[in-house]
Structure formats: structure tokens, C-alpha cells
Amino acid sequence: MDLKDRKQGDILIIKPMGERLDASVATDFKKKMADFIDAGNEVIVLNMSEVKFIDSSGLGAFISLLKRIGQKGELVVCGMRASILSLFHMTRLNNVVRIYSREEEAVSDLSQTDDEKDIGLKRVRVTIDSDLENVALVGMLINKLCSLVPLSDTDSYQVELCVVEAVNNSIEHAYGMKKGHDVEVVFTLHQDRLIIDICDSGTSMDSKCLEQKDVSTLEIDPNDLDNIAEQGRGLPIMKEVMDALSYRTEGGKNCLTLIKNI
């Protein structure tokens, strides 16, 4: 299996370029990765965005590498497809390795100094089933976290509203109201901003929607009630409240990122 590698500061980023990490390539993968570790690379980000299949041999190779790097360093994973992420949850490997949605998120987290980790960055991750009855739980959690920042009651309410709208969209549009799917919300507090990622593995949103859903759609004509739309205000509300929005699809996972400066 070919591995692409590059250094960013003290962090080594490795991307396996094969679609399958199975018994036929696991030994080669393990040897090449072990060589990187033995060369003194103590912080490694493994970008799995190209890998579509892993079997038990591939998992065994991964566990071997975790043991090899041990307490002297850290191996984290990013860019997993939803199918492979489900395997890590099934085998409980998600309890022993940090898993990130994006490479830049992993690098940013690993680049934090000890002081910055203590006072500059806090992260809470929650996953719910794609059921509208669960959305209130996420909303209450976000509101509570915002109150600890602290944000005002109004700002906390508005951030909660934006997250609830985004989670609703994942359930209604990405999953078509079908239960049994994961919606992940990641709340990350930096010293100067709040970042919230809402992720799903359903049908992706047309990237043009963010451009088309302008805040002007919130305006109404009180003399023309018949033509006031009853839906479609979620994204405009987010654009009005948040300082920045972005949307991406990577490795079968869709993520809407909301940023609020504080």
C-alpha cells in the first residue's frame, strides 16, 4: 500500500492511498507505518479519506501501531468514511484513539500547547439518532455550554437556534426523516471564537444553497401575507446570527460548520 506523507511542524501526516486495508496489504502497511514511528515521529495524523474498506487484519495492524507508539507519542485518525467509522465503534477502537472529521481539525488540536489546551480550547462531542424528538437534547446542551462561555441569554438562545435548525436539516433532508442514523454535533470553544460542526452521512446539500439562502429572505411584506413563505428560514437565520458558515462533504460525511466570534 502506498503512503503519502508530509510534515507540518512536529506533526507527521500520512495518507494511505489504497482503497482497501485488508489482509493482502496489512503487513506492508504496518511495516511502513512502523518505520515512520521508529524514525522518531511521535505525533502522527492518519488521514483515512481514501480508504473504503478495512477488515480484521487491517484493524490488527492499526492496533499494533497504537502499541508501538505507546505513551511516547500519539496516533490519531481523520477523514474516515461513515462505514469505517461504524467499524471502529463496533470494535470499541473509538475508545482508545482520537478520531477527527477533518485533517485540519486534527492538526489544529495536536498543535495546541499545554497552556492552550488548558485555557484556550475545549471540545464537547455528542451524537444522536436521527429522530426529531432527540433534537431538544442537543439544543439544551448547546445552550448550557454557551452560558458557560459566557454568552448572554439572547446570544445563547440564538446559537442554540442555529444548531437546532442545522440538526433538523440533517434529519429532514439528509436522512429523509428516517431514524437509525447518526447526527454528530461537535462544540469547540477557542479563546476568541466558538465553532460548532453538525455532521451527517446522508444526502449532501447542494453547496449553492448557502449562497442562495440570503438573509434578505427573512424580510416580509406585511401587506402581502399570502406570499410569505412558511419554510426555508433555517439557513438565513444561521447566516444572520453566525459570523461564518461553511459546508463540505468528505469521505461520505457532510459537515456544516458554524463560527461565532466571542
C-alpha positions in Angstrom: 0.0 0.0 0.0 1.4 3.4 -1.0 1.5 6.1 1.8 1.7 9.8 1.1 3.5 11.6 3.9 4.3 15.2 4.8 5.4 17.1 7.8 3.6 20.1 9.4 5.7 21.3 12.2 6.3 18.3 14.5 3.2 16.5 13.1 3.6 13.8 10.5 0.5 13.5 8.3 0.2 10.2 6.5 -2.5 9.3 3.9 -2.8 5.6 2.7 -3.6 5.8 -1.0 -5.3 2.4 -1.4 -9.0 1.8 -1.2 -8.7 -1.4 0.9 -6.7 -2.0 4.1 -7.2 -5.8 4.2 -5.2 -9.0 4.8 -3.3 -8.6 1.4 -1.7 -5.2 2.4 -1.9 -5.1 6.2 1.6 -6.4 6.8 3.1 -3.9 4.3 1.1 -1.1 5.8 2.2 -2.0 9.3 5.8 -2.2 8.4 5.8 1.2 6.6 4.0 2.9 9.4 6.3 1.3 12.0 9.3 2.7 10.1 7.8 6.2 10.4 7.4 5.7 14.2 10.8 4.2 14.7 12.3 7.2 12.8 11.2 9.4 15.7 7.8 10.7 14.6 5.9 10.9 17.8 2.8 12.7 16.7 1.0 11.2 13.6 -2.2 12.0 11.9 -3.5 9.2 9.7 -5.8 10.5 7.0 -8.1 7.7 6.0 -10.2 9.5 3.5 -9.1 7.3 0.6 -9.8 4.0 2.4 -13.1 2.4 1.7 -12.7 -1.0 3.3 -10.9 -2.4 6.4 -11.0 -6.0 7.6 -9.9 -7.5 10.9 -6.3 -7.8 9.6 -6.3 -4.0 8.9 -7.6 -3.4 12.4 -4.9 -5.6 13.8 -2.2 -3.6 12.0 -3.7 -0.4 13.4 -3.7 -1.8 17.0 -0.1 -2.9 16.6 0.8 0.7 15.6 -1.0 2.1 18.6 1.0 -0.2 20.9 4.2 0.7 19.1 3.8 4.5 19.5 2.6 3.8 23.1 2.9 6.6 25.7 5.8 8.3 23.9 3.5 9.9 21.3 0.1 9.8 19.7 -1.5 8.4 16.6 -4.9 10.0 15.7 -7.2 9.3 12.7 -9.2 11.7 10.5 -11.3 11.6 7.4 -13.0 8.2 8.0 -15.9 7.2 5.9 -19.1 6.6 7.9 -18.9 2.9 7.2 -15.4 2.5 8.6 -16.2 4.8 11.5 -19.0 2.4 12.3 -16.5 -0.5 12.4 -14.3 1.5 14.9 -17.4 2.0 17.1 -18.4 -1.7 16.8 -14.9 -2.9 17.8 -14.7 -0.1 20.5 -11.5 1.3 19.0 -13.0 4.7 19.2 -12.4 4.5 22.9 -8.6 4.2 22.5 -7.9 6.6 19.6 -8.9 10.1 18.9 -11.0 10.4 15.7 -11.4 13.7 13.8 -13.7 14.6 10.9 -11.1 16.7 9.1 -7.3 16.7 8.8 -7.1 20.4 9.7 -9.1 19.8 12.8 -6.7 17.1 14.0 -3.6 19.2 13.2 -5.0 22.2 14.9 -5.8 20.2 18.1 -2.5 18.5 18.2 -0.7 21.8 17.6 -2.1 23.3 20.8 0.4 24.0 23.6 -0.3 22.6 27.0 -1.4 26.0 28.2 -3.6 26.5 25.2 -5.2 23.1 25.8 -5.9 24.1 29.4 -7.4 27.5 28.8 -7.8 28.1 25.1 -9.6 25.1 23.7 -12.5 22.9 25.0 -14.4 20.4 22.9 -17.6 18.5 23.5 -18.9 15.9 21.1 -22.4 14.4 21.1 -24.1 12.0 18.7 -27.9 11.5 18.5 -30.1 9.2 16.5 -31.8 10.9 13.5 -35.1 11.4 15.4 -36.6 14.9 15.8 -37.5 14.0 19.4 -33.8 14.0 20.2 -33.1 17.5 18.9 -34.2 19.2 22.0 -31.5 17.4 24.0 -28.8 18.8 21.7 -30.4 22.3 21.9 -30.3 22.3 25.7 -26.7 21.1 25.8 -25.6 23.8 23.4 -27.5 26.4 25.4 -25.8 25.3 28.6 -22.3 25.3 27.0 -22.9 28.8 25.6 -23.9 30.0 29.1 -20.5 28.8 30.4 -18.6 30.8 27.8 -20.3 33.0 28.8 -22.6 34.4 26.2 -25.7 36.5 27.0 -29.0 34.7 27.3 -30.0 36.1 23.9 -26.8 35.0 22.2 -27.0 31.6 23.8 -30.6 31.2 22.5 -29.6 32.3 19.0 -26.7 29.8 18.9 -28.9 27.1 20.2 -31.5 28.0 17.5 -28.9 27.8 14.7 -27.7 24.3 15.9 -31.3 23.1 16.2 -32.0 24.3 12.7 -28.9 22.6 11.3 -29.7 19.3 13.1 -33.3 19.4 11.9 -32.0 19.9 8.3 -29.8 16.8 8.7 -32.7 14.7 9.9 -35.3 16.1 7.5 -33.2 16.5 4.3 -30.1 14.4 4.6 -31.9 11.4 6.1 -35.4 12.0 4.8 -36.8 11.7 8.3 -35.5 8.1 8.6 -34.5 7.1 12.1 -31.4 4.9 12.9 -28.7 7.3 11.5 -26.2 9.4 13.4 -26.1 13.1 13.6 -22.9 14.4 15.3 -22.5 17.8 16.9 -19.1 19.0 17.9 -18.8 22.1 20.1 -15.3 23.6 20.1 -14.5 26.6 22.2 -11.4 28.6 21.4 -10.2 31.7 23.2 -11.7 34.0 20.5 -14.4 32.0 18.8 -16.9 29.2 19.1 -17.0 26.6 16.3 -19.9 24.1 16.0 -19.8 21.3 13.5 -23.0 19.5 12.6 -22.3 16.3 10.6 -24.3 13.5 9.0 -23.7 10.8 6.4 -26.9 11.2 4.5 -27.7 13.0 1.2 -25.4 16.0 0.8 -26.8 19.5 0.5 -26.2 21.5 -2.8 -23.3 23.8 -2.0 -25.2 26.6 -3.8 -27.8 26.6 -1.0 -25.6 28.6 1.3 -25.3 31.3 -1.4 -28.9 31.3 -2.4 -30.3 31.4 1.1 -29.6 35.1 1.7 -30.7 36.9 4.9 -33.0 39.1 2.7 -35.4 36.1 2.6 -36.2 37.0 6.2 -37.8 40.2 5.1 -41.6 40.2 4.7 -44.2 42.4 3.2 -47.0 42.9 5.9 -49.4 43.8 3.1 -48.8 40.5 1.2 -49.4 37.8 3.8 -50.4 35.3 1.1 -46.9 35.2 -0.3 -45.0 34.9 2.9 -43.2 31.6 2.8 -43.8 29.2 5.8 -40.5 27.4 5.4 -36.9 28.0 4.3 -35.7 30.3 7.1 -33.2 28.0 8.8 -30.1 28.8 6.7 -30.9 32.6 6.6 -31.2 32.6 10.4 -27.8 30.9 10.7 -26.3 33.4 8.3 -27.7 36.3 10.3 -26.6 35.0 13.7 -23.2 33.4 12.9 -20.1 35.2 11.8 -19.2 32.5 9.2 -20.8 29.3 7.7 -19.2 26.6 5.6 -20.3 23.3 4.2 -18.3 20.3 3.0 -18.6 16.7 2.1 -15.6 14.4 2.6 -15.3 10.7 2.9 -19.1 10.2 2.8 -19.6 12.7 5.7 -21.4 16.1 5.4 -20.4 18.8 7.8 -21.9 22.2 8.3 -19.6 24.5 10.3 -20.9 27.4 12.3 -18.5 30.0 13.7 -19.4 32.6 16.3 -16.7 35.2 17.4 -16.7 35.9 21.1 
